[in-house]
Amino acid sequence: GLLLAVEAFHRDGGGPVGVAALQRALTGLGSYLGTVGAGGRFAAVDWLGDDRLIAAGPDGTEVVSPDSGEVVARWDDSALVLRLDPADGALITHALVASADDVHAIVPSDDRTTVLVRPLSSGPSEPARRFDHDDDIDGIALSPGGTLLATIDEFDELRMYDVESGRRLWQKSAHPEETFGDLGAPGDVRPNLYYLDESGIDDFTTEKTHHRIVFSADGAELITQESLLRRWDAATGAQIGADVLLWRDRAHVDGLRIVSAPLVTYVGDRFGGDVVVHDQSGVTRVDLVTGEVLSTFAISEVADAYALAKIDTVRWRGGPTVWVLLTDGRILTVSVDDGAELAPPIDTQVSMASDLAISPSGRRAAVAGASGVGIFALDGSRVLARGLPRNDTQTGSITPDGRFVTQDYANGEEWFRAGQIYDVSGDFPESVSRPDDLLVQHSAGVGNAYKVVTREYGLRLLDLETREYLGPSLDISFTWSGQTATVDNRLLAAGTGSSGIVVYEVSTGREVATLDELGNSVASLSFNADGSRLAGASGRGDAMVWETDTWTVVDDDLGGAGRTVISLRYSPYDDLLVTVDAAGNLALRDATTHDVLRIMVGSGSPNIADGLFFFGNDRRYLVTAVDSAARLWDLESGVLIGDPFPNDRDNRVGGADGMPRFVTAVGGHRLIWELDVESWPALACRAAGRNLTREEWDVLGPNGGYSVTCDEWPPAPEGDAVVGSFERPDPPTLDPALEELGIQARDELIVLLESGDRSDAASLCDDWWSTLDQGVRALNDATVASRELRAVIDASRLCGGRSFDAALTNLIEIREGNVCGGYPSPCPQVR
């Protein structure tokens, strides 16, 4: 969509049709900021500061700029990607990759017993250092400084190496436990099966297929995990402290604590003495020193065993927020204490999303997948807008130079609550102190001047650069409607509500003029660019214009000829006056004669507010606030462009004349929109991260032969694909004898269960369980279970529940023809 919009913009010559296409495409992106490494298959990603990313996968490793998409370095070694496939649509991937400081390590896909380590400064042809293991490696980690490498293999042998010398420092068996009985668990903790009775506890295995191991922030400790967390001294290999048993609450079952199944449980990020751990459906935070479980919760959307989405990755930066990547590509932002949602989910739409990384600033997330790495904003930002914390405010404004943003509370309950001023000129917004007596503020004049209302109901102009007032307080205790200032901040006019319009000299506070021709009700005021004229509208429909040198009325019929005026604004270019009538029609008028030049096509909403902001260079635009939504208009053609810019209904749109900036608010963020229309094609190309493929061009693109849309990206090769994949192996064939055994087992189990004979049913399961389990594990590598193998699935389900109630529940579903909640796949909860 982005690339087609760029094509439309170029073919329309930058006209309103092409601008509208780009506006719709860019404002519709939500949190999506762009893609790097488009077309590459990546299963791991990490941030190297806020300005670099490293991504690795089957197609190699790249260091890339998240802002420009430039590839800084690349190595072709294919990284090993491990898969956990519950065969219900949730493919969980884990790449054997680690990064730290200026060092990167991978386990290559063609040799699982080797780790390749190289400095990020090395060239693509320079050989990597090799670290060999005796058996297949399941997990690796680099210390924060990149000086130590830890590895663990499929038989739980843990090794520590010095990266520089290649010397092995120590090795040991990290997790010799094999069964639940070896764990020494408290009596109220049970293995992670649906409702496991006492007779089945010994069958619970602690063996792990994928390991994630983590260094402490100072590199002094290493954490390993199966069903127990263990801390190791990185220098000596000595265990530190006691074992920490991993458990969490069972979803939907009060008072039942389950030990985390090692098959699908991973240790995550560590800060201080705390670490987060997750499985397919829940998150636990553990105090490593005391062994106390500080918080444990299920992610409600994935806690159901039949849910198609599972937890793939959890990230935590030590604060109150945890970010969760689901296997369907959504990012959840939740509380580390109870799992409560802190922000709306982000639907990344990354194909086969496989890893999540949070930038050091916490402002952006990177998601690796089978078609590149997607970059997403966590601070409310968009491709066309920067985000700020909104702090429940209802109004916002911005200076014309774009440096300062203010926001205040405009409802009656919080009228006297102090708002905020932010300096947004740098990479990160900085809070600016404000006078204690300042109450409400909206932009006026130019540069950094703001008109403000104090707690004593005085009207003043504030210089945000110096935080000093530009003159004495002006007494407007009676009202403060329709204030406006001249461009040079010399004069300020305000409606009084009882004495017409009063014009003040800002520097002295002297009353220059009192204008009562509009009566006491004044809704809108505007000085022209050179301050020679003042236009005003009463809100009842009548409006007029004064000359400021004599304060005489030069036009008292703006609202004449049946065309009422309730709001108005001079353009900063001194050539136009825009008026809004009671029906919401926007009229462009000559700034001198006030003749109507055109009525804006598409206007006519009675809810256009006093939010009219001009900007543009060669082509000029107007932003209006309509029904709390900001709309963009092309002044040359007089047409509405694109869709409304996002804005909550309880927030007032704020802007400043002359510059392409205005502010809205969405949810918990205030958005600063930068509408430099000429830059939109480049922004769209950057966000797309590639050119159209030849197939896309043939199906969706313009007429004519293939051509490059974005010069910064290479043309698509012949026979290209848009989306890659981490291929599953070919489905294995199943011995016909096992099919017959499944049918026999299912039929016999159904008879025993329906008769209530639990003992014989359990005995039958014990006799056949291992054989049936082999069949289910084989099916787990298949995309869809075939009809002939349903009996094996049904039999394994009847045995897998290991309780009479659970078996009967499964029996009812099987009798009704439902397999795993209606999905034709094996049941992950009974593996």
Secondary structure by P-SEA (a helix, b strand, c coil): caaaaaaaaaaacccaaaaaaaaaaaaacccccccccccccccbbbbccccbbbbbccccccccccccccccccccbbbbbbbbcccccbbbbbbcccccccbbbbcccccccbbbbbbcccccccccbbbbbccccccccccccccbbbbbcccbbbbbbccccccccccccccccccccccccccccccccccccccccccccccccbbbbbbcccccbbbbbccbbbbbcccccccccbbbbbbbcccccccccccccccccccccccccbbbbbcccbbbbbccccccccccccccccccccccccccbbbbccccbbbbbcccbbbbbbbccccccccccccccccccccccccccccbbbbbccccbbbbbccccccccccccccccccccccccccbbbbbbccccccccccccccccccbbbbbbccccccbbbbcccccccccccccccccccccccccccccccccccccccccccccccbbbbbcccccbbbbcccccccccccccccccccbbbbcccccbbbbbcccccccccccccccccccccccccbbbcbbbbcccccbbbbbcccbbbbbccccccccccccccccccccccbbbbbbccccbbbbbcccbbbbbbccccccccccccccccbbbbbbccccbbbbbcccbbbbbbccccaaaaaaaaaacccccaaaaaccccccccccccccccccccccccccccccccbbbbcaaaaaaaaaaaaaaaaaaaacaaaaaaaaaaacaaaaaaaaaaacccccccccaaaaaaaaaaaaaccaaaaaaaaaaaaaccccccccccccccc
